[in-house]
Amino acid sequence: MADDGYVRVEIGLDGGQILSVLLTAESAAGLERSLEGGAAGALPLEAQDGRIHLMLPRVLYAKRFAREARVGFGD
């Protein structure tokens, strides 16, 4: 999870697009539950840069990253 309370999630959509966003932990968990349950329709997600309405039938995969990758020297 990112230090500021956001989780990086990569969402693969039909047509080949990939959406990489920082979601709140609650939104990331909601996305996982919706995909596991086979939900249809739109799912609102709270991202770092605003709200996203994701059309669930268009989602091919979702990858939740365990931690934020860092380049360079650490603290």
C-alpha positions, 0 to 999 in steps of 0.5 A: 500500500502506498504511504498516503493510504492509497493502493496501486491497482492495474485494471485490464479492459477489453479492447486492450486498454490498461488503467493504472490508478491509485485507489483508496483501500476501501475502493480496491476491496470493493472492486475485488468483491464485485469481480469475485461476485460477478457483479454487473453494471458500473462501480464507483471507485475513489481514486487519488485524482478523482472518482472513476465509474468502472463498467464491470462487464468490460474488466478482464483482470485486476491486479492489486499491488502489494506495495508501491515500487520505489526507484532510488535511495530509501530513507 
